[in-house]
Amino acid sequence: MRLVLIDIDSLRPDHLGCYGYPRPTSPNIDRVATDGMCFDRFYCSDSPCLPSRMSWLSGRFGIHNGVVSNVGCGRDFHIVRKGYGGPIDAQETVMRQLRRHAGLEAISISNFADRHCAQWFTHGWTEFISPNNKGGAETAEEVNEVALDWLRRNEGRDDFLLHINYWDVHRVYKMDPSWADRFEGTPAPGWPDAETIARHGTYDGLFTAANLFHGTGKSTVPLMPDDVTTRARYERLITGYDAAIAYTDHHLGQVLDLLESQGVLDDTAIIITADHGDAFGEHGIYSDHVCADECIHHLPMIVRWPGVTPPSGRNDSLLYNTDMGPTLCDLLGSPVPQQWDGRSFAPALRGELIDERDCLVWGHALYATQRAVRTRQHLMLRTYDPWEYKHFRPVELYDMEADPYQTTDLADSRPDLVGDLDRRLNNWLHEQSSKPGAIADPFGPLMEEQMRRGKSNRSRGDWP
């Protein structure tokens, strides 16, 4: 068994060819998708980077593992420990579980633990390799210096999971500007239009149209404009993002080519996913992740598993990234720890029907503090603290089929639907608080900490 898990920071699925994007951003990712399966409704339970990766690695939602933010008490990992030998069996982490019960050695090539001072992320790996000390500023070329070397030195080795973490799609887009040349003649997405961009120019807060670069207001790289005050500047920004995807895809292709030259690609399982997406106009945010929005929580999930996945398969079940651990356990013959929140979607990889959730609940608490309820058609956002973003309302409702960019808030016109989704949110919170091993909702202490530090609009009295 050989499994390569490609983890690309900030990657939106709707900017990949296999998810219908017309620009040539992802030929190598698309190559994997052609031989495997794409999941169309795959979401992180918690965002951004730290909560999302903690969720899939722990098998538990942020409300249970404690990690709901990148900073402050919201980054404190909660796990019940044995006196010696790691966590209790019911809260075992994914990589430790696979090593203990599936005989799979786990290797990570990532600077993630250093970037977020998240040493828990190193637990359970057979090898944990930091390519350098750049903490997320390393390029895909620098990552591949280590990843390709590892694959060459371990040619012929079996029974491993190799995790490769690329950061180039995370702002800022610092690759050579020539990576954008391939998009000449292929127009950028039509939304947001000039009128929408002009309206967004009035919004306050980090990463809004007029505040793309806080402080100096000046871009530090050629592929990003100083601000997004015109349609032309938006097109430059989105082309920079697409160039970053193309650059990463090229280096992912080098991994695939090496496996092919070693004669093992056809027998190697490949998973390609992300921690979160980024906004490009949704809720007036550009090139970052500040809330529990659709574009932030929607992830690519592409799986090519020899002997399991049908070619060019699609699945549109509502799934969490927290489900990845149980799925790997299912496929590799390992039991699933009792207190994991995820569910296996292994039958879906075989093209079978699975029991589907009727909704998902997401959380974000780094900037705006929000939870969201997502059904197949609607998204309700509940904002507990907007931080700098006063344009958020306490409750918002969107029809994601008719209005994918969330331009028309239906909360006032559909109080019945708001009430239904709010009940689902409260039922979910009650369900989580009654599970074995439950802790107090980490949103509470984090919001108190934000108020003490003056990082809350509520503490300043300038929000409802």
Buried (B, 14 or more C-beta within 10 A) or exposed (E): BBBBBBBBBBBBBBBBBBBEBEBBBBBBBBBBBBBBBBBBBBBBBBBBBBBBBBBBBBBBBBBBBBBBBBBBBBBBBBBEEEEEEBBBBEBBBBBBBBBBBBEBBBBBBBBBBBBBEBEBBBBBBEEBBBBBEBBBBBBBEBBBBBBBEBBEEBEEBEEBBBBBBBBBBBBBBBBEEEBBEBBEEEEBBEBBEEEBBBEBBEBEBBBBBBBBBEEEEEBEEBBBBBBBBBBEBBBBBBBBBBBBBBBBBBBBBBBBEBBEEBEBBEEBBBBBBBBBBBBBBBBBBBBBBBBBBBBBBBBBBBBBBBEBBEEEBEBEBBBBBBBBBBBBBBBBEBBBBEBBBBBBBBEBBBEEEBEBBEBBBBBBBBBBBBBBBBBBEBBBBBBBBBBBBBBBBEBBBBBBEEEBBBEEBBBEEBEEBBEBBBEBBEEBBEEBEEBEBEBEBBBEBBBEBBBEEEBBBBBEEEBE
